[in-house]
């Protein structure tokens, strides 16, 4: 039997039971659409997260107190909330003398309630130097950032994140106003543009930035740093600069055995690599869950095809009696299964793509997340191939069952 004849016969059989065919492919439609939607969401989330990390700054290195044990992606104890005092001013001064380093900005962090008139809210405040803003690509929407003079003179000035400014002042201009942080008055000199999440999961729009000595001496009462931000010199390879940072700190801490390090050095690339691995695993996990619907749909197709074989037993016997071979019957029923899953795959792809476009439109117009559109064509192609493969895989048994029927027994079947 020619392929065109097989196609016509199979198509006619499927059209004869339109509702049953539609219900049969429903599982495939849902499965394929789910795969496309979840892969798109995973890739979009990955692009959004990585763009936020890249937006923090370029060629950045972070020195965190406490050594990392085990995987290079393990968290240092200080990130887990344990207070470690190994990073101090002499470390920052030594790093500033290193030629591979462009800028150094020590940082301390704390939490407190910030008050303006009758408005107050809890915030994370950061004490740092004037270089911090340039290193981390902070730009001001209003006013300006504090200067080296403010840091050296212990001026009580503050730069507010956009969310904090809106919470405390609403539509009013905060610049020049005084806010109270831990019962200390600070004059607001600037408001930052919207920034989103930064390193270590800090919401940079819900942030108050003040001069380092004020934060250390008057708010926290400490001499150590929570982190030292470093901007590498573009003239040097980032890994070489990382090695130099490690060497300088070991010399400063009199460490001769690398296993005795009391600090951790991380680059921006480390963070990007870690986040990329996490989002890839998450996307794979979500896709695996959606594949369950494909398996269920495939089983449904096999079940319906077996029912169809029983219903068409007499037709099978008649075809064999008129000269159709076992291979012809096998091809016909297998092609019917493939047509069902292929049609389901196409419908699922269309629904999945439309859903992704609709979701992107909603998020872009009604959400401030800055969601990035991502629809990998590879996922569409793979989804189509998977739907066809399911038709073959789950159609083989019903097709072989039909082909194996004896023409005499089939003609006598009632």
Secondary structure, DSSP 8 states (H G I E B T S, - for coil): --HHHHHHHHHHHHHHTHHHHHHHHHHHHHHHHHHHHHHHHHHHHHHHHHHHHHHT-SSEEEEEES---SSTTS--GGGGT-------HHHHHHHHT-TTEEEEEEEEEEEEEEEETTEEEEEEEEEE-THHHHHTT--EEEE----HHHHHTT--EEEE-HHHHHHHHTTS--TT-EEEETTEEEEEEEEE----B-GGG-BTTSEEEEEHHIIIIIII--SS-SEEEEEE-TTS-HHHHHHHHHHHHHHHTT--SGGG--EEEEEHHHHHHHHHHHHHHHHHHHHHHHHHHHHHHHHHHHHHHHHHHHHTHHHHHHHHHTT--HHHHHHHHHHHHHHHHHHHHHHHHHHHHHHHHHHHHHHHHH-TT-------HHHHHHHHHHHHHHHHHHHHHHHHHHHTS-HHHHHT--
